Amino acid sequence: MICDPDIVIRVENLKTRFGDHIIHQDLNLEVHRGEILGVVGGSGSGKSVLMNTILGLIAPSHGTIEIFQKKIGSRFDRTEINHRIGVMFQNGALFSSLSVQENVEAPLIEHTRLREPWLEAVALMKIGLVGLDAEVGRQMPAELSGGMRKRVSVARALALDPELLFLDEPTSGLDPIAAAEFDQLIRTLSDTLGLTVVMVTHDLDSLYSISDRVAVVADQKIVEVSPIAELERSDHPWIRAFLGGRAERAKERNR
């Protein structure tokens, strides 16, 4: 592999399988520094499996993965790069028994030597960064709306000041207004903090409003990676079915 500091993630010839069922075969992908990359695909196409494989939660059967120019393997200690990566899982994955502030403090306690009052100060700063009031820190996740829980999950993902942020279906379950506000939060955070964002989603509005490029998982591999405006000209049947007439409606809503 050629070392290129502008390539944050490089996946080459990836194969993943569960038993005899092959999910990915000869999958290749590059993620550029500072971009928001949307990852889309049909149900069962393996888009979340791809994210979890890059994160090291699933072991590939074959192929190579580089993150920050470091080759990831079975003997690789991910500790040195884990603090550079933040993750927001689909349902937020907040600890229900901890307050919002304690949820955001959790990675700080695990990976740093910070103690009070610095733990509280950093946690409240991250809570404010995602547009929530400091008073929210005292609340429990069950007391929050779905949109607020997602923002808390982003605050926790940003606790260690990562360079790379993964989002799994970030706007699922949100009404259109809350989803649009969340999209703009991600765009603002990416621009302000210089984040590289990988966003697994099926939300066309998100793709049109904030993605720089879109990677399409189909036929067990990445079939196209390009800005969504270019995907509209694709002849691939799944892409044509996915965009269809909804593409025009999405563009109208974003004008």
Secondary structure, DSSP 8 states (H G I E B T S, - for coil): ----TTEEEEEEEEEEEETTEEEEEEEEEEEETT-EEEEEE-TTS-HHHHHHHHTTSS--SEEEEEETTEEE-TT--THHHHTTEEEE-TT----TTS-HHHHHHHHHHHH----TTHHHHHHHHHHHHTT--GGGGGS-GGGS-HHHHHHHHHHHHTTT--SEEEEESTTTT--HHHHHHHHHHHHHHHHHHT-EEEEE---HHHHHHH-SEEEEEETTEEEEEE-HHHHTT---HHHHHHHTTHHHHHHHHT-
